């Protein structure tokens, strides 16, 4: 008998996390996350996201066996920013059974409807500032750091519940060998010769100060982006603390104009490659010691970076400064032994960023989708 129940206990949340092994345990492209990180992400005490947002967690069971999960999320900061009443679904996982998916969405939507939401979007895990979107194209490659991965059949499970496309986001694959196109070199060389714009790396000796600069620029540079929600100081510090063990200061760059910081780019080593290296990890075994062992012993497996964010103050856009950040990232990545970079996620209608990736001979190789439905 199929049932869906709302959960709250730590024991049930551990089941919620470990259900991933039932779906992906034999998938060679899956990258198992650290269990402690997954638990922290859904911890309503430790994760500051839940200080301003509400969530309901659900497990689907068939005769006591877990067959699916979902979360219904009310992101109050999103609704305050965009002046709407959108709820979100996230953390969706299911066996390939439409009845299971239907039951999960029915419970999530009922919660959102009863909370006054008029529509629902997703997947958001739990927000646009975290893992976001459903993979709909590019299933032949494993996910890079902080991107989503899912079975192809999820597309049908979601759309058969009445969800339609709200927005697509692209991932572009770049090569350090081929990305310095003639146009990129010409534009960036001209800017360098004028001498007004300088690019410098992150100063790890002033970690807190540098993070503060990124925080300010991020919330300012991205404020008009579709779906953007500013991060609170506490949320930003939460993310920074998580990324501190893996970041490379040579891959975090600031653009300065006459001493004023006007933009930045954030790229990170794709540590997923280290976590994937070797054999598949048994259920429940991706704990901190195993994760650290993989990270430090399999570093040579990392040949890719993810270009996560690039932002400029409004008055400095359209001048080619983004190209300077890209070129410097390519140069530094190559010196660091990296061969490839993924630029993601880039909104389908962000013409400037998509043209920049084309200019760098990038290949659009993955598409992620946000779905929506009226309640």
N, C-alpha and C positions, 0 to 999 in steps of 0.2 A: 504494500500500500504506500503510495506516494504522499508525503507530508512535507510542509515547509514550516519551520519554526524560527522565531526570532531568538537570537542568542546574546549573551552578555558576559558570561563567565570566562575566565582565563583558559580553562580547560577546553571550552567550546571554541574559543578563538584559536587555540593551538590546532584543533581539528580543522578549522577554517583555513589555516595556513598550510597544513600538511596535506590537505586535499589536492594541492598542486601536483604532488607526486602521482596521484591516480590518473591525472590528465596527461602529464608530460613525461612521466618516468622513463619511457623508452624512446622519446623523441630526441634524435641526435642534435637538433638545433636548439633545444631548450637550455637555458642557463639557470641553474638553481641558485636562488638568492640566499643570503645568510638568513637563517631562521630568526635570529635575534633582531635583524633589521626589519623583517616582515612583521614581527610581533610589535616592534616599536612604531611602525607605520600605522597600525590600527589601534594603538593604545591611546585611549581618550584622555589619559592623564599626561603621558609623556609627550605626545605630539601636540604642539600648540595650535595646529589647525582646528582642532575640535573645541578650542576655547571660544571660537566665534561661529562654529558650525555644528549642526546636528547630524546624527547618523543612526541608522538601524541596520543591524547585521542579520542575515538570514542564511540558514542551511536547509537544503532539500535532502530528504532521506527516503529511501525506498526499503521498507522492511528493516529499518535500522541502519542501512548502509548509506553513507553520504554519497550523493550523486550530483550535487550542485551547490553553488553559493552565490550570493549577491549582496550588495550594500545599497541602501537608499540614503542619499546625502543631500542635506540642505546647507548650501554654502552661502551664509548670510552676507559675507563680504562681497561675493559675486553679485548678489541681488541688490545690495546697497550701491555698488559701483555702476551697475548697468540698469538699475531701476526696473527690474522685472521680478518675476516669481517663478524662476526656473529651478527645478530639482534635478538631481543627477543620480544616475546609477553608476556603480563601479564595482571593481573586484569580481566581475562576473566570470564564473567558470562553470562548465556543465558537461556531463556526458552527452553524447550525440543522441539526444532524445528531446523532441519538441515539447512533449508534455512536461518535462522537467523545467525547461526554459520558460514555458508559459506560466507555470506555477510560481517560479521565482519572480518573474516580472510582474505578475499580478499582485504579489505581496509588496514588492518595492513601490509600485505605482499607487497602491492603496495607502501606504504610509505617506507618500508625498502629497497625494490628493487631500488626505485628511489634515495635512499640515499647511494647506492653503496654496500649494504650488499649482500652476496652471499648465506647465509643460515640463518635459524631462529631456535631458541630454546625457550623453555618455558614450563610451565609458570614461570615467574620471576616477583615478585611483590615489587619493580622493579628489584631486583638483587639477587644474591646468598647469599648476606649478609642480606637479608630480608626474607619474607615468600616466599618459593621456592618449586616448584614441585606440581604435581597433585596427590591427594590421589587416589590410584587404588586398594588398599586392606586395610580393616579395617574400614568399614563404620559403624560398630555397636557401636563405642565409640566416644565421643566428642573429639575435638582437644585439645591438651595442648597448653600452652602459645607459641605464635609466630610460630605455625604450621598451615598448610592449611587444609581446609575442603571443600568438594564440592559434588554435587550430582554425583551418579555413572554414569549417562547418559552422563556426560561430556567426558568420555573416547571415546564414539562413535562419539560425535560431533567433537572431535579433530582428531581422527584417520581417519575419513572419509574425512578429508581435506588433507590427504596425510602425516600426521605426524607419525613418528615411534619412538620407544624407543631409547633414547640416553644413559640414565643412570637411575638406580633405587637407591633409598635411603631407608634405613630401620629405623624403630622405634622399640626399644626393651623395654619391660616392665619388670622392676626389682622390687623386694620386699625387704624391709629392713630386713624382717624376714628371708628370704631364700638366700640372695645374698652372704653371707660370706661362700663361699664354702671352702672345706678343702685346695684346691690348693691356693686360694686367701690368706687365713690366713697364710699358710706355706711360700709363697713367700714374702709377705709383712712383716711378723715377722722377717724373715732372714735379710731383708734390714734394718729394724729398729734396729736390734741388731748390725749391722755393724756401725751404727751411722753417716754415711756420708751424708745421705739424711734426711732432715727434712721437715715436712709439717706444714704450718701455715695458719690461716684464714686471710681474708681481714681486713685491719685496716681502719675502717670507719673514724677515726680521720685524716687520711692522704688520703682522697678520691682521690684527683687529682693525687697524686704521684702513688697510687696503680693502677689507671686507666691507667696511662702512662706506667707502667710495662706490664699490660695486652695488651695494644696496640702494644708494641714492640714485645712481645712474639707471639701474634696472627699473625701478618704479617710475622714473621720469621718461626714459626712452621708449618704454613699451606701453605707455598708458592708453594709446589709441588702438592697440592691436585687438583683433577679434577675440573675445573670450578672456582677455587679460584681467587678472585680479592682483592688485598690489599685495606684496608680502608684508606682514607685520614684522617689526624688529625681532620679535621672538621667533617667528617662523624662519626668518632669514638666518638667524644664528643657529637654529636647529639644523638647517640644511648645510651651513658652512661646517659645522662640527662633524657631520656625517662625511663630507667630502675631504676634510683635512688629511686623513690618512692616505688618500690616493692622489691628491692633486700634484701637478708638476708646475712650479712657478714660471717656468719658461713658456708655458702654454696659456697663461693668463696675461693678457696684454691691455695696457691703457694707452689711449690716444690723448695727447696733450697739445693745447694751443696756447702758446705764450705762457706756459706754466699752469694753465687751467685744464683740469681733466674733463674732456668732452665726450669720451666714449670708451668702450671696453669690449673685449671679446673673451669668452671663457671656453676653453677647450680642455678636455680631460682624457687621460689614457683610458682605453677601452679595457678595463679590468675584467670584463666578462670573458675575454679571451683566456685569461689566467684561470678563471673559475671553471671554464669548459675544458681546459687542458687535462689530458688523462682520461680515466674511465668515468662512467656515470656514477654519481654519488647516491648511495642508498637513501631511502626514505628517512627523513628526520636527522640525517647525518651532516647537513650543511650548517654546522655550528661555527662559532667564532674560531676555535683552533684550526679546524679543517680549512676554513676560508682563508685565514692568514697564511697557513702553510702553502696553499695553492698560490696565493698572491705573490709570496716571496720566493717560491721555488720555480714558478712558471712565468716569471716576468719576461723571459725571452720570447714567450709566445705572443706578447703584445706588440703588434705592428701597426695598430690603428688608433686614431684618436677620434673623439666625437666633438665637433664644434657645436656647443650647446646654445650659446647666446652670443649675439653681437648687437650692440646698441649704441646709438649716437644721440646726442642732444639734437633737438629738432632743427636748430639754426645751422647745424653743421652737416646735415644730410644732403645727399646729391652732389657732393664735392669730390668723391672718389676716396674718402678717408676709410670707408669700409674695405676698399681694395687694399689699402695699406695694411690694415689689420689682417686681412686674409693672407697677403704675401708674407708678412712677418711670421704668421702662424705656420705657413708652409715651410719657410726657411728654418725656423726653430725646430719644427717637428722632424724635418729631414736630418738636422744635426743630432737630434735625439734618437735617431735610429728608426723612426716611424716611416711607414711606406704609404699609408692611406689615411683618409679622414672622412668621416661622415658628417655632413651638415644637416642637422635636423632639430626640431621639426620646422619646416618652412611652409607657411600657409599657401594654399594653391593660388590665391590672388595677391600674394606679395611679389609683384612683378620685379621689383628692384633686386630682391634677394635671389629669385629664381634666375634672372638674367645673369647675375654675378656668378652663380654656380655654372651656368652654361658657358660663360666667358672663361672659366677655369677648367673647361673640358670635363665637367662633372657628368656623371650618369645618374639620372633619376631612377633609383632602383627599388624604392619601397614607397608605399602609400598607406597612410593611417587615416582613419575616418572617425569623425564625431557624428553620432546619430541623434535625432530628435524626434519627439512625439508630443502631440497635444494631449493633455489629460482631460 
